[in-house]
Amino acid sequence: MIKAKKSLGQNFLTDAQVSRRIVDSVSPKRSDLILEIGPGMGALTRLLVERSGLVIAVEVDTRLAGELRRSLVSDRLLIVEADALTLNWDELISTETLRRKATGEGSQELARVRVVANLPYYISTPIIERLIRLRGRLFDLTLMLQNEVVERITSGPGCKEYGYLSAFVQYHCAATKLFEVPPSAFKPAPKIQSAIVKLVVRERPAVEVSDESEFFALVRASFAQRRKTIANNLRAAPSALAFTKPIEAALEAAGIDPRRRAETFSLEEFGALHAALFAR
């Protein structure tokens, strides 16, 4: 067995029962294009290839990519050696879809693009944000993450875990924690608990806003210092946010008590605050 690299945060899934449970949760179909990030030793890859139309496995480690090419040969598998943080996902999806159409490969057209990933804990948040920005191409994402990150993603207003990542993900997706995975399911065993979360991309965002970049800049500024009230965090926000209405007047117009903290805000309230602060 190839030795895991600590520098890449590698922990290989070795529990066959857990692997099958994850793939059953995905429930892939022959019309699905699966983007698998971090296939490792191929515990999920093999099961996904059996049931999907095409699996594109993206692996940054040349050793693992080479081993997967040797051990798993299928016309429904494409192995790409690349860094998920810098890869042009949109181009990859378009190129492979067009190639299959041109060559007549596959028994049917690939209708849905879905992500399955066992993400290294230290880069999970930036990869999630990058993938969700592809939302126009994706149907859903089934991710194995540190349980703490899953709690942050799925928590609602009033929970201590609720924050910017919660708001960002839930704005774009319906998020559901499926189940936890113990350290014993991996080699080497990590020191933390893992969990599986499913993110189903919404047809429309959870709230309607006039400018998403402004909206998320506002949400980020609101959570800048969690112990501060919303009024104090907004006063400390970068001038680049360029509110068009005074903070106190906007809070009043949105019906929000200036003494509240951002962790108590629903997405609808953030939407109302954005509309008030950036009134055109």
C-alpha positions in Angstrom: 0.0 0.0 0.0 1.3 3.5 -0.9 2.3 5.5 2.2 0.1 8.5 2.9 1.7 11.9 2.7 1.1 14.2 5.7 1.9 17.2 3.6 -1.2 16.5 1.5 -3.4 15.6 4.4 -3.9 12.1 3.1 -6.0 9.5 5.0 -7.1 6.6 2.8 -10.6 5.2 3.2 -10.3 1.4 3.7 -13.6 0.4 5.2 -15.6 -1.3 2.4 -18.9 -1.0 4.3 -18.4 2.8 4.7 -17.4 3.1 1.0 -20.6 1.3 -0.1 -22.7 3.4 2.2 -21.3 6.6 0.7 -21.9 5.5 -2.9 -25.4 4.3 -2.0 -26.0 7.8 -0.6 -24.9 9.3 -4.0 -27.0 6.7 -5.8 -25.3 7.3 -9.2 -27.0 6.6 -12.5 -25.6 5.8 -16.0 -26.6 9.3 -17.1 -24.4 10.9 -14.4 -20.9 12.5 -14.8 -19.1 12.1 -11.4 -16.3 14.4 -10.5 -14.3 12.6 -7.8 -11.8 14.7 -5.9 -9.1 12.9 -4.1 -9.7 9.2 -5.1 -6.8 8.0 -3.1 -6.5 4.2 -3.4 -9.8 4.1 -5.3 -12.1 2.8 -2.5 -15.0 5.0 -3.9 -13.8 5.1 -7.5 -14.4 1.5 -8.2 -18.0 1.6 -6.9 -18.7 4.8 -8.8 -17.4 3.5 -12.1 -19.7 0.4 -11.8 -22.8 2.6 -11.5 -22.0 5.9 -13.3 -21.8 7.1 -16.9 -18.3 8.6 -16.4 -16.1 9.2 -13.4 -13.4 12.0 -13.7 -11.1 11.3 -10.8 -8.9 14.3 -9.9 -5.8 13.4 -8.0 -2.9 15.7 -7.1 -0.5 12.9 -6.1 1.3 11.4 -9.1 1.9 8.1 -7.2 -1.8 7.6 -6.5 -2.9 8.6 -10.0 -0.4 6.1 -11.5 -1.5 3.3 -9.2 -5.2 3.9 -10.0 -4.4 3.8 -13.7 -2.8 0.4 -13.2 -5.4 -1.1 -11.0 -8.6 0.2 -12.5 -9.0 0.2 -16.3 -12.4 1.3 -17.6 -13.7 3.4 -20.5 -15.9 5.1 -17.9 -12.9 6.4 -15.9 -10.8 9.4 -16.7 -7.9 10.2 -14.3 -6.7 13.8 -14.2 -3.5 14.7 -12.3 -4.2 18.2 -11.0 -4.7 20.4 -8.0 -8.4 20.8 -7.3 -7.8 24.4 -6.1 -6.4 25.5 -9.4 -8.0 23.2 -12.0 -10.4 24.8 -14.5 -13.4 22.7 -13.6 -15.7 24.4 -16.1 -13.3 23.7 -19.0 -12.8 20.1 -17.9 -16.5 19.4 -17.8 -17.2 21.0 -21.1 -14.2 19.4 -22.9 -15.0 15.9 -21.7 -18.8 16.2 -22.4 -18.1 17.5 -26.0 -15.5 14.8 -26.6 -17.9 12.0 -25.6 -20.6 13.4 -27.9 -18.2 13.7 -30.8 -16.9 10.1 -30.4 -20.3 8.6 -29.5 -18.9 7.1 -26.3 -21.4 6.0 -23.6 -24.9 4.5 -24.0 -26.6 7.8 -23.2 -25.9 11.5 -22.8 -24.5 12.7 -19.4 -27.4 14.7 -17.9 -26.1 15.5 -14.4 -22.7 16.6 -13.1 -22.2 15.5 -9.5 -19.3 15.8 -7.1 -18.0 13.1 -4.7 -15.0 14.0 -2.6 -13.0 13.0 0.4 -11.5 16.4 1.0 -8.3 17.0 2.9 -9.3 18.9 6.0 -6.9 21.8 5.6 -8.2 22.9 2.2 -11.9 21.8 2.5 -13.4 25.3 2.8 -11.7 26.9 -0.3 -12.5 23.9 -2.4 -16.2 24.0 -1.3 -16.4 27.7 -2.2 -14.8 27.1 -5.5 -17.0 24.2 -6.4 -20.2 26.0 -5.4 -19.3 28.8 -7.7 -19.8 26.2 -10.5 -23.4 25.8 -9.3 -24.7 26.4 -12.8 -23.1 23.1 -13.9 -23.6 21.0 -10.8 -26.5 18.9 -9.5 -25.2 18.0 -6.1 -22.1 17.4 -4.0 -21.5 14.5 -1.6 -18.5 15.4 0.6 -16.5 13.7 3.4 -15.2 16.4 5.7 -14.1 17.0 9.2 -17.3 16.6 11.3 -16.7 20.1 12.7 -16.8 21.6 9.2 -20.0 19.6 8.4 -21.6 21.1 11.6 -20.6 24.6 10.5 -22.1 24.0 7.0 -25.5 22.6 8.2 -26.0 24.8 11.3 -28.7 27.4 11.4 -29.1 30.8 13.0 -28.6 30.8 16.8 -26.1 27.9 16.8 -22.5 28.6 17.8 -21.2 26.9 14.7 -23.3 29.1 12.4 -21.1 31.6 10.4 -20.1 32.8 7.0 -19.5 29.3 5.6 -23.0 28.3 6.7 -24.6 31.3 5.1 -22.6 30.9 1.9 -23.4 27.2 1.4 -27.0 27.4 2.4 -27.6 30.4 0.1 -26.7 28.1 -2.8 -27.5 24.6 -1.6 -29.8 22.6 0.6 -27.3 21.0 3.0 -27.9 17.7 4.9 -25.6 15.9 7.2 -25.9 12.2 6.3 -23.7 10.2 8.8 -20.4 10.2 10.7 -17.4 8.2 9.8 -15.0 7.0 12.6 -11.2 7.3 12.4 -11.0 3.5 12.2 -12.4 3.6 8.6 -9.1 5.2 7.4 -5.4 4.4 7.2 -3.7 6.1 8.8 -6.5 6.9 11.2 -7.0 10.6 11.6 -7.3 12.2 15.0 -10.7 13.7 14.3 -14.2 12.5 13.4 -15.3 12.7 9.8 -18.8 13.1 8.4 -20.7 12.9 5.1 -22.7 15.9 4.0 -24.8 16.2 0.9 -25.3 19.6 -0.8 -28.1 19.8 -3.4 -27.7 22.9 -5.6 -30.8 25.1 -5.5 -32.5 26.1 -8.7 -32.7 29.6 -7.2 -30.7 31.0 -4.3 -32.4 30.8 -0.9 -32.9 34.6 -1.0 -33.0 37.1 -3.8 -30.3 39.8 -3.8 -29.4 42.5 -6.3 -25.6 41.9 -6.1 -24.2 38.6 -4.8 -20.6 40.0 -4.4 -21.9 42.8 -2.2 -24.2 40.4 -0.3 -21.4 38.0 0.6 -19.0 40.9 1.4 -21.7 42.1 3.8 -22.1 38.6 5.4 -18.4 38.2 5.8 -18.1 41.7 7.5 -21.0 40.8 9.8 -19.1 37.8 11.1 -15.7 39.5 11.3 -15.8 39.5 15.1 -18.4 37.2 16.4 -18.6 38.7 19.9 -19.4 42.2 18.4 -22.9 43.4 17.7 -24.0 43.8 14.1 -23.8 47.6 14.4 -20.2 47.5 15.6 -19.1 45.0 13.0 -20.6 47.1 10.2 -19.0 50.2 11.5 -15.7 48.4 11.4 -16.3 47.1 7.9 -13.9 48.2 5.1 -14.9 51.4 3.4 -14.8 49.4 0.1 -18.2 48.0 0.9 -19.5 51.5 0.2 -22.9 51.4 1.9 -25.3 53.8 0.3 -27.3 54.3 3.4 -26.2 55.1 7.0 -25.8 51.9 9.1 -28.3 52.9 11.9 -30.9 53.9 9.3 -30.5 50.7 7.3 -30.8 48.5 10.4 -34.0 50.3 11.4 -35.3 50.0 7.8 -34.6 46.3 7.8 -36.3 45.9 11.2 -33.1 44.6 12.8 -32.0 45.4 16.4 -28.5 46.9 16.2 -27.5 45.0 19.4 -28.0 41.6 17.8 -25.0 39.5 16.6 -24.7 38.1 13.1 -25.0 34.5 14.3 -28.7 35.1 15.0 -29.5 36.3 11.5 -31.4 34.2 9.0 -30.5 34.5 5.3 -33.7 36.5 4.8 -32.6 39.0 7.4 -29.2 39.3 5.7 -31.0 39.9 2.5 -33.2 42.6 4.0 -30.1 44.3 5.5 -28.3 44.2 2.2 -31.2 45.8 0.4 -31.3 48.5 3.1 -27.6 49.2 3.2 -27.2 49.3 -0.6 -30.5 51.0 -1.5 -30.3 52.3 -5.1 
